[in-house]
Amino acid sequence: MLKLLLFLVVISISTITPQSKDSLYSLNLEVGAGYSYHLTDLNMPDVNLHGFNGTLRIMWQPEHLLRIGLETGYHQLYSLDKVINLTGIGRSEAEISMFSIPVLAVFSMVVFPQMLPELEIKFSSGVMFLNTRGNGFGSKASSSQITLGFSGAATYLRPLNEHFAVGAELKYYNFAKIDDGNLSLQFIFTYKFMRY
Amino acid sequence: MKKFTLILCVGVLMLLSSCDNGVEVLQPIVDPSGVLATTDPVPNKSKPWMEGIYTVESGSSVFGKQVVLKWSNDNLSIFTSKNAGYAVLKGGEIDSVFYFEGYWRFRTSTETGVLSLQISKSEGGAILTAKDSTGGEIVLRGSFGNGTQPGNAEVILRFLRPFSDFVKQNKFYILAHRGGGRNSDYLGVSENTLQIIKQSEGYGANGIEIDVKLSSDGVPFIYHDDDINLRTTQKGVLWGNIEQFTWNLISAFVTLKNGEKIPSLIEALDYIIEETSLEFIWLDLKSSRNEIPIVTEIVLEMLKKGYVKKRDLQIVIGLPSEDKLNNLVKVKDFTTIPTLCELDINSVRKANSKYWAPRWTLGTQTPIVLELQNEGRGAFVWTIDDPAFIESFITEGKFNGMLTNYPSLVAYYHYTR
């Protein structure tokens, strides 16, 4: 995962070019919600890989094509609900679920400013808090851990007026520690809450 | 700028191609329907006469110039100083001819291969099966190969001498790390499992060190790392700090790297008593909580069981930190609990530990080791893997045992003393 992350950083750096015309700076609040599918080679047929994915992002939009920001959110990664039979212990219904909360630095860029100014390509990297919850055999347990991770996304935003825009975002997340990915499709709403 | 980007891209591509994406060692498997199916088990009375030091007359590319032959239960092991190499063989006998089938392995690399040996009637077979045998000239002849294919490279091992009186009269504990080996040694079974414990004696160990954790509901189990991760486990649904889960959830949902389940401490100790001849168990306490009361209870129970089974077995609770020592002294009659202390000798005396275990980087510390031995205690050194240091600690030190990831290498240097 680190390898891909490094590769994407290089690609991002190599594509940065200055923009010649002046424009206003702004801070944008971006909120997204949608469907996610967990990408894993986990060999367990009963696992539910479908879930909800939410994003909260603050982006600094300068006069250049490159924008930077911070992102957090909530991702349901997978859940499992099945009856387990343990030798010597007996049967019990067991529920396991995992969700993550990312804290990522986001780099976003309008890659085709003339042809398709509404399209942004995003690359994010940072840490993700992975939370596992288990319930079975009469007791509950949970554990949290931090992993490095990154994401890549394509965002299409249609301005409604000077302040608001709506659109959609297709995003891939990678979680280094568990060597899994997550694909999400979100509805995105943005609000320019500060301009200077 | 373009040049810089190009250099950066090349660097990243080099990084991508340089990473290890996993190693698979194909351990040769002995065909049970082969020659051994037609033989009788090797008579127990013959085994001690085979043990000893052998000269390698042919096959030095794998076995070096000299090897050690040692039986452990039904396995005949060969130890060499070359690349911490060893061989594990199953044997059989028919009409005073001995057959051995198995594999060899360099522990410091992933090289392995099949190995077949034979003792003919005229080159030791008759001596070994004689009614009142006292040993004698034994020659093992055979072939070895690389990988899983049968080999045709010649190997000849000629008996040089039996083990010295020093080796026979002085107990030396060869303690295998993590039950017999780490996952990074690619042994085909996972560290800290019943399966690796079973194999540890074939690698030359007569004792093991295993890591003890505590589940959220207070069950001690065998596991090394703090978290459930891809180094130790197959991908599953439970992730995070393993001690935050109940034992039932761990049992149900965590599968170790090579498909095994995590054993509880009771299961592991019970297995050692019932299925192995191991003589020393070092429990390395790894819990973030106080596990000493429950581990003590289990150890005392298992020592009783071992005594009933007439097993020559010591189980000691490791004290790796001041915290664990402080937890120990809170237990009633703590001085009667069998412990091994990794701290200074004052702590050893405070805990009344049976054993002191300093880190190898502190040197042989012979005066202190002798002082403790005079007090009726023992001393182990940990964790030595470098061949030169293993040799020097064995020849110059006075330790009662050594913890290592390469038990075959320690066995070679010990038995050739």
Boltz contact constraints between the chains, C-beta under 6 A:
constraints:
  - contact:
      token1: [A, 3]
      token2: [B, 16]
      max_distance: 6.0
  - contact:
      token1: [A, 6]
      token2: [B, 12]
      max_distance: 6.0
  - contact:
      token1: [A, 7]
      token2: [B, 12]
      max_distance: 6.0
  - contact:
      token1: [A, 10]
      token2: [B, 8]
      max_distance: 6.0
  - contact:
      token1: [A, 10]
      token2: [B, 9]
      max_distance: 6.0
  - contact:
      token1: [A, 10]
      token2: [B, 12]
      max_distance: 6.0
  - contact:
      token1: [A, 14]
      token2: [B, 5]
      max_distance: 6.0
  - contact:
      token1: [A, 42]
      token2: [B, 235]
      max_distance: 6.0
  - contact:
      token1: [A, 80]
      token2: [B, 237]
      max_distance: 6.0
  - contact:
      token1: [A, 84]
      token2: [B, 252]
      max_distance: 6.0
  - contact:
      token1: [A, 86]
      token2: [B, 251]
      max_distance: 6.0
  - contact:
      token1: [A, 86]
      token2: [B, 252]
      max_distance: 6.0
  - contact:
      token1: [A, 89]
      token2: [B, 248]
      max_distance: 6.0
  - contact:
      token1: [A, 96]
      token2: [B, 237]
      max_distance: 6.0
  - contact:
      token1: [A, 130]
      token2: [B, 239]
      max_distance: 6.0
  - contact:
      token1: [A, 132]
      token2: [B, 238]
      max_distance: 6.0
  - contact:
      token1: [A, 132]
      token2: [B, 239]
      max_distance: 6.0
  - contact:
      token1: [A, 132]
      token2: [B, 240]
      max_distance: 6.0
  - contact:
      token1: [A, 134]
      token2: [B, 245]
      max_distance: 6.0
  - contact:
      token1: [A, 134]
      token2: [B, 249]
      max_distance: 6.0
  - contact:
      token1: [A, 136]
      token2: [B, 249]
      max_distance: 6.0
  - contact:
      token1: [A, 137]
      token2: [B, 248]
      max_distance: 6.0
  - contact:
      token1: [A, 139]
      token2: [B, 246]
      max_distance: 6.0
  - contact:
      token1: [A, 141]
      token2: [B, 216]
      max_distance: 6.0
  - contact:
      token1: [A, 141]
      token2: [B, 244]
      max_distance: 6.0
  - contact:
      token1: [A, 141]
      token2: [B, 245]
      max_distance: 6.0
  - contact:
      token1: [A, 141]
      token2: [B, 246]
      max_distance: 6.0
  - contact:
      token1: [A, 141]
      token2: [B, 249]
      max_distance: 6.0
  - contact:
      token1: [A, 143]
      token2: [B, 240]
      max_distance: 6.0
  - contact:
      token1: [A, 143]
      token2: [B, 241]
      max_distance: 6.0
  - contact:
      token1: [A, 143]
      token2: [B, 244]
      max_distance: 6.0
  - contact:
      token1: [A, 145]
      token2: [B, 227]
      max_distance: 6.0
  - contact:
      token1: [A, 145]
      token2: [B, 240]
      max_distance: 6.0
  - contact:
      token1: [A, 178]
      token2: [B, 239]
      max_distance: 6.0
